[in-house]
Amino acid sequence: MIYTGGTIGMKQDLRDQTLKPFDFDQILDEVPELGKYALRIDSYTFDPLIDSSDVEPSLWQSLATLIRDRYDDYDGFVVLHGTDTMAYSASALSFMLENLSKPVVFTGSQLPIGVPRTDGKENLVSAVEIASAKDPEGHPLVPEVCIYFDSLLMRGNRSTKVSSEEFRAFRSPNCPPLAEAGINIKYNRKVIMKPALWSAPLQISTSLDTRVSILKVHPGITPQVMRHFLCSDAVRAVILETYGSGNAPSSQWFIDIVKEAAGMEKVLINVTQCLSGTVDMDLYATGKALEKAGVISGKDITTESALAKLFYLMGKSPDNRWVKARLGDNLKGEISE
């Protein structure tokens, strides 16, 4: 169990009534239900703890390294993380952990674990059960990076945070849940990915290139803003968040700036602003114009996953042509085929 920070690890100090992190070495005192499992649960706490809003790629690198170093000692890993950037971190780890054959389950809570109505206990208990679950052959049931929240287990790189108030804070609109928890945990084995070779050693890819900008297309966008996001020397790749099925303004200046960026060998990927659905640039003329200008379809990838995928691919090669060639491939179940 790896505690990076976040609401789940807080409890109320009875003296001053403030919320403070508790010692995860005493996790059984806070969540005695875990003691009913025939498991050895060890914990590691990041120091200092990291607020979800302060998450940087350096945390992902530290997490990947920690999991690699402890990989042979455990059947699975539960990562406790703040909710605001959990989908970003789960997406990043899904790419960075290569040849993964064990569960890495991210979870957290909307209320601290030390308050009466907390959702943290159920999230934590179920995440631990899922991380330790095996099939009759002794293989982990869910050898993926995933997010467990409010009875749903979702693929990490398909998840996005949709609510700041509801217990069901995350959704996976374009991919069915990997499991659903009710009286029993029902696993969707047709959706769960399996490694090509169970015995392959885990490798990590911690070289990340973060020179990515995200432009949300909106009514009233100006050429100055467009050119700043797409053509800056500091930017190597751009995520274009477009309307509907991948549409954008048909103004000639808009297309010209996209062509200008493409001419500079920028990596341009089209991701829909819609919560669910896919980019289809052949459907309407405006989408087709983006495709002809050099924009790659992100299909039904989430923005969080597109960002992580770009960081990962660009960290592997300085050649943007190579990155573009791999960007449309389904590497870790992040897009539908």
Backbone torsions as a table, in degrees:
resi	resn	phi	psi	omega
1	MET	NA	121.5	-175.8
2	ILE	-113.8	116.7	-179.8
3	TYR	-101.6	112.4	179.6
4	THR	-93.2	-23.1	-174.9
5	GLY	140.9	-175.2	177.7
6	GLY	107.9	170.5	-173.0
7	THR	-60.7	-35.8	-173.3
8	ILE	-59.3	-30.4	-175.8
9	GLY	-89.5	14.5	-177.7
10	MET	-101.3	149.1	170.3
11	LYS	-141.8	158.2	-175.4
12	GLN	-81.3	128.8	173.6
13	ASP	-76.6	119.9	-175.3
14	LEU	-66.9	-19.7	-178.2
15	ARG	-79.8	-48.1	-176.7
16	ASP	-115.4	3.3	175.7
17	GLN	64.7	17.4	177.6
18	THR	-94.1	158.9	177.3
19	LEU	-88.5	128.0	-178.9
20	LYS	-135.5	150.1	178.4
21	PRO	-64.1	141.9	175.0
22	PHE	-101.8	164.7	-176.3
23	ASP	-79.3	115.7	-176.9
24	PHE	-72.3	-8.0	171.7
25	ASP	-68.0	-20.7	177.2
26	GLN	-105.2	34.1	-175.5
27	ILE	-60.2	-33.2	-179.1
28	LEU	-68.5	-24.8	175.6
29	ASP	-69.3	-34.5	-178.1
30	GLU	-85.2	-36.8	-178.1
31	VAL	-129.3	76.0	-176.2
32	PRO	-62.9	-18.1	178.5
33	GLU	-59.0	-27.9	-179.7
34	LEU	-65.1	-26.0	-179.5
35	GLY	-68.8	-12.8	179.9
36	LYS	-81.9	-10.4	176.5
37	TYR	-90.1	142.9	177.6
38	ALA	-83.1	65.3	-175.2
39	LEU	-131.6	150.8	166.1
40	ARG	-97.8	120.2	-179.1
41	ILE	-114.8	113.9	174.8
42	ASP	-102.0	158.6	-179.1
43	SER	-131.2	149.6	174.7
44	TYR	-133.4	129.2	-178.6
45	THR	-115.6	127.3	176.6
46	PHE	-66.8	142.3	178.9
47	ASP	-136.3	112.5	4.3
48	PRO	-78.2	160.6	173.4
49	LEU	-66.8	152.3	-173.4
50	ILE	-116.9	119.0	173.3
51	ASP	-64.0	141.7	-176.2
52	SER	-54.2	-36.5	-178.4
53	SER	-70.9	-15.3	-178.9
54	ASP	-100.7	8.0	-178.7
55	VAL	-63.5	133.5	177.9
56	GLU	-128.6	164.1	177.0
57	PRO	-55.2	-24.0	177.5
58	SER	-60.8	-32.4	175.8
59	LEU	-65.6	-43.0	179.5
60	TRP	-61.9	-39.9	178.6
61	GLN	-64.1	-41.4	178.6
62	SER	-66.2	-41.4	178.6
63	LEU	-63.3	-47.0	-179.6
64	ALA	-60.4	-42.4	-179.9
65	THR	-65.9	-43.0	179.5
66	LEU	-62.1	-45.4	179.8
67	ILE	-64.3	-40.8	177.6
68	ARG	-61.8	-45.4	-176.1
69	ASP	-67.2	-28.7	-179.0
70	ARG	-105.0	7.7	-168.5
71	TYR	-59.5	-42.8	-175.9
72	ASP	-77.2	-9.4	-175.7
73	ASP	-90.9	-14.0	-171.5
74	TYR	-136.1	156.0	176.6
75	ASP	-82.1	-22.4	-178.6
76	GLY	-170.1	171.4	-175.9
77	PHE	-133.1	135.8	173.2
78	VAL	-114.0	123.7	-178.7
79	VAL	-108.4	117.2	177.7
80	LEU	-92.3	126.1	-164.9
81	HIS	-148.8	147.5	173.4
82	GLY	-62.8	150.9	-172.4
83	THR	-76.8	-27.8	-171.1
84	ASP	-59.6	-38.2	-177.7
85	THR	-119.9	16.1	-177.8
86	MET	-59.8	-41.4	-178.7
87	ALA	-65.3	-33.3	176.0
88	TYR	-65.8	-46.5	-177.3
89	SER	-67.2	-42.5	179.0
90	ALA	-64.5	-38.9	177.2
91	SER	-62.9	-46.4	-178.2
92	ALA	-61.7	-46.2	-178.2
93	LEU	-65.7	-29.3	179.8
94	SER	-62.8	-32.2	177.6
95	PHE	-86.7	-37.5	-173.4
96	MET	-73.1	-28.2	179.5
97	LEU	-91.0	101.0	-176.2
98	GLU	-94.8	141.2	-175.6
99	ASN	65.2	31.0	-178.7
100	LEU	-65.1	131.5	177.6
101	SER	-132.5	16.8	177.9
102	LYS	-134.0	155.0	-179.8
103	PRO	-70.8	139.0	168.6
104	VAL	-126.6	103.2	-171.4
105	VAL	-107.6	115.1	174.4
106	PHE	-85.5	138.4	171.4
107	THR	-153.2	172.1	-179.0
108	GLY	-170.8	-153.1	-179.9
109	SER	-159.3	161.8	174.6
110	GLN	-89.9	-24.9	176.9
111	LEU	-122.5	145.2	-180.0
112	PRO	-58.5	150.8	-176.0
113	ILE	-67.1	-18.2	-177.5
114	GLY	-93.0	10.8	178.5
115	VAL	-109.7	153.7	-170.4
116	PRO	-57.4	-39.9	-174.0
117	ARG	-98.6	22.9	-175.6
118	THR	-59.6	142.5	170.3
119	ASP	-90.6	-3.7	-173.9
120	GLY	-66.9	-37.2	-176.5
121	LYS	-64.8	-48.0	-179.3
122	GLU	-64.7	-42.2	178.4
123	ASN	-59.5	-44.2	-177.2
124	LEU	-68.8	-46.8	-178.2
125	VAL	-61.3	-45.5	-179.3
126	SER	-68.5	-37.3	177.7
127	ALA	-61.5	-40.6	178.2
128	VAL	-65.3	-43.4	179.1
129	GLU	-61.8	-42.7	-179.9
130	ILE	-66.0	-41.5	-178.4
131	ALA	-66.0	-21.2	-178.2
132	SER	-104.5	-4.5	-174.8
133	ALA	-72.8	138.8	-180.0
134	LYS	-131.7	156.3	177.2
135	ASP	-87.2	175.8	-177.8
136	PRO	-59.1	-23.1	178.2
137	GLU	-84.2	-3.3	179.8
138	GLY	90.2	7.1	178.2
139	HIS	-89.2	147.8	176.0
140	PRO	-58.1	140.2	179.9
141	LEU	-69.8	-32.6	-176.0
142	VAL	-130.3	79.6	-178.2
143	PRO	-82.6	57.0	-177.0
144	GLU	-136.3	165.8	165.4
145	VAL	-85.2	122.2	-175.0
146	CYS	-143.2	172.2	177.4
147	ILE	-121.7	128.6	172.3
148	TYR	-109.8	127.2	-179.4
149	PHE	-156.4	125.6	173.5
150	ASP	49.1	57.6	173.0
151	SER	78.1	-1.5	-179.3
152	LEU	-115.9	133.9	171.2
153	LEU	-104.5	120.1	-175.3
154	MET	-120.8	147.6	172.8
155	ARG	-60.7	131.5	-173.6
156	GLY	-58.1	-43.1	-176.5
157	ASN	-84.4	10.3	173.7
158	ARG	-115.4	1.9	-171.9
159	SER	-100.3	153.8	176.2
160	THR	-149.1	146.3	178.1
161	LYS	-78.9	130.4	-175.2
162	VAL	-120.7	-8.7	-178.7
163	SER	-147.6	139.5	175.4
164	SER	-96.6	-2.4	-175.6
165	GLU	-125.3	-35.6	-177.0
166	GLU	-76.8	151.6	175.2
167	PHE	-64.5	-34.3	175.7
168	ARG	-83.1	78.0	-171.9
169	ALA	-81.9	-18.3	-174.5
170	PHE	-120.7	149.6	174.7
171	ARG	-134.5	157.0	173.3
172	SER	-128.9	77.6	-168.0
173	PRO	-62.3	-31.2	-173.0
174	ASN	-106.9	9.0	179.5
175	CYS	-145.2	129.6	179.6
176	PRO	-61.4	155.4	177.0
177	PRO	-61.3	147.5	176.6
178	LEU	-76.4	-25.7	177.9
179	ALA	-161.0	155.6	175.3
180	GLU	-130.7	132.6	-177.1
181	ALA	-102.8	121.4	171.8
182	GLY	-130.4	-127.9	172.7
183	ILE	-61.3	-38.2	172.9
184	ASN	-122.0	163.2	173.5
185	ILE	-92.9	117.1	-179.3
186	LYS	-100.3	119.0	-176.8
187	TYR	-93.6	135.3	178.6
188	ASN	-93.6	82.0	-169.4
189	ARG	-67.9	-21.3	178.2
190	LYS	-70.7	-23.7	-177.2
191	VAL	-95.0	-32.5	-176.4
192	ILE	-63.7	130.5	178.8
193	MET	-82.1	147.1	177.1
194	LYS	-118.9	149.4	178.1
195	PRO	-69.2	151.6	177.6
196	ALA	-63.6	-33.7	179.7
197	LEU	-142.9	114.8	-176.0
198	TRP	-61.5	-30.7	-174.4
199	SER	-87.8	-2.8	-178.8
200	ALA	-63.2	135.5	-179.3
201	PRO	-70.7	144.0	176.7
202	LEU	-65.6	134.3	172.1
203	GLN	-124.1	150.5	178.8
204	ILE	-120.9	146.6	177.8
205	SER	-118.2	99.7	-174.0
206	THR	-103.7	1.4	175.9
207	SER	-83.0	112.6	-176.8
208	LEU	-123.1	135.3	175.0
209	ASP	-109.0	113.4	-171.1
210	THR	-99.8	19.1	-177.7
211	ARG	-81.4	67.4	-177.1
212	VAL	-126.3	137.1	172.0
213	SER	-116.3	154.0	178.4
214	ILE	-120.4	121.3	179.2
215	LEU	-113.5	116.1	175.5
216	LYS	-89.0	110.8	179.4
217	VAL	-65.1	135.3	-177.6
218	HIS	-149.9	155.3	175.8
219	PRO	-58.9	133.7	179.7
220	GLY	91.2	3.1	178.2
221	ILE	-60.8	143.9	-174.8
222	THR	-109.0	157.9	176.4
223	PRO	-59.1	-34.7	-179.3
224	GLN	-63.6	-43.7	178.5
225	VAL	-65.8	-45.5	179.1
226	MET	-55.8	-49.9	-176.2
227	ARG	-65.2	-35.6	179.2
228	HIS	-62.3	-44.6	-176.4
229	PHE	-75.7	-33.8	-171.9
230	LEU	-96.4	-31.5	-167.8
231	CYS	-112.7	3.5	-179.8
232	SER	-63.1	142.3	177.2
233	ASP	-64.6	-21.5	-178.4
234	ALA	-81.0	-6.2	-175.1
235	VAL	-110.9	130.4	177.6
236	ARG	-103.1	-28.4	-178.3
237	ALA	-143.5	153.2	-178.4
238	VAL	-134.2	131.6	170.0
239	ILE	-96.1	116.2	176.9
240	LEU	-94.9	110.3	175.3
241	GLU	-86.5	105.8	-171.9
242	THR	-106.4	175.4	179.8
243	TYR	-78.6	148.9	167.6
244	GLY	47.3	-122.1	-176.2
245	SER	-88.1	22.6	176.7
246	GLY	110.1	28.3	-176.0
247	ASN	-95.5	155.9	-179.3
248	ALA	-148.9	170.5	178.5
249	PRO	-54.2	144.3	-179.5
250	SER	-91.8	2.6	-179.7
251	SER	-56.1	140.3	-177.2
252	GLN	-63.0	-35.5	-180.0
253	TRP	-63.9	-34.1	179.1
254	PHE	-64.1	-50.0	-179.4
255	ILE	-64.8	-37.0	-179.7
256	ASP	-63.0	-39.3	179.9
257	ILE	-69.7	-37.7	175.3
258	VAL	-61.4	-43.8	178.1
259	LYS	-63.9	-37.3	178.3
260	GLU	-61.7	-45.0	179.1
261	ALA	-65.6	-41.6	178.1
262	ALA	-62.9	-36.7	177.2
263	GLY	-65.8	-22.5	175.8
264	MET	-87.5	9.7	-180.0
265	GLU	66.5	22.9	174.7
266	LYS	-65.6	148.0	173.8
267	VAL	-89.1	118.8	-175.9
268	LEU	-120.0	124.6	-179.6
269	ILE	-125.8	137.5	-176.3
270	ASN	-99.2	117.7	-179.7
271	VAL	-125.2	134.1	-177.9
272	THR	-74.0	146.0	174.0
273	GLN	-74.3	-16.2	-176.9
274	CYS	-70.5	148.3	180.0
275	LEU	-66.2	-35.6	178.4
276	SER	-132.5	163.1	-177.7
277	GLY	107.4	-178.7	-173.0
278	THR	-133.8	159.2	174.0
279	VAL	-82.7	128.2	175.4
280	ASP	-134.8	94.8	-173.6
281	MET	-78.0	-2.1	175.2
282	ASP	-90.7	-5.4	-172.1
283	LEU	-77.7	-43.1	-177.9
284	TYR	-127.0	160.2	-176.1
285	ALA	-62.3	-37.2	-177.8
286	THR	-67.1	-38.0	176.5
287	GLY	-67.7	-39.5	178.9
288	LYS	-63.7	-35.2	178.7
289	ALA	-65.3	-37.7	177.0
290	LEU	-65.5	-41.2	179.6
291	GLU	-62.7	-44.6	179.0
292	LYS	-64.9	-27.8	-179.7
293	ALA	-78.9	-9.9	176.2
294	GLY	113.7	15.1	179.9
295	VAL	-90.6	135.8	-178.9
296	ILE	-93.5	137.6	177.7
297	SER	-71.2	130.6	174.4
298	GLY	-87.1	-1.1	-178.9
299	LYS	55.6	-126.2	-177.6
300	ASP	-107.2	28.0	178.4
301	ILE	-70.2	148.4	173.7
302	THR	-80.7	160.1	176.7
303	THR	-61.9	-41.3	179.9
304	GLU	-59.5	-42.9	-178.8
305	SER	-72.1	-37.5	177.6
306	ALA	-61.6	-40.8	178.7
307	LEU	-63.1	-48.4	-179.6
308	ALA	-62.9	-39.7	-179.1
309	LYS	-65.2	-40.6	177.3
310	LEU	-65.0	-46.5	177.2
311	PHE	-53.4	-46.4	-175.7
312	TYR	-66.7	-50.4	-177.4
313	LEU	-67.2	-42.3	-179.4
314	MET	-68.8	-26.9	175.2
315	GLY	-70.5	-19.4	-179.3
316	LYS	-87.8	-24.0	-176.1
317	SER	-153.5	141.0	174.2
318	PRO	-82.5	-2.8	-176.0
319	ASP	-89.7	107.9	-178.9
320	ASN	-64.5	-27.2	177.7
321	ARG	-66.0	-38.1	176.8
322	TRP	-65.9	-42.2	179.1
323	VAL	-61.6	-45.4	179.9
324	LYS	-61.1	-38.7	-178.3
325	ALA	-66.4	-30.2	-178.9
326	ARG	-93.2	-16.2	-170.8
327	LEU	-63.6	-33.7	-179.4
328	GLY	-84.4	-6.8	-179.7
329	ASP	-76.7	145.9	174.8
330	ASN	-84.9	98.8	-173.3
331	LEU	-86.4	-44.5	-174.1
332	LYS	-136.0	35.3	179.0
333	GLY	75.5	18.7	-175.3
334	GLU	-80.2	-16.0	177.0
335	ILE	-132.5	156.8	178.9
336	SER	-83.7	147.4	179.6
337	GLU	-115.7	NA	NA
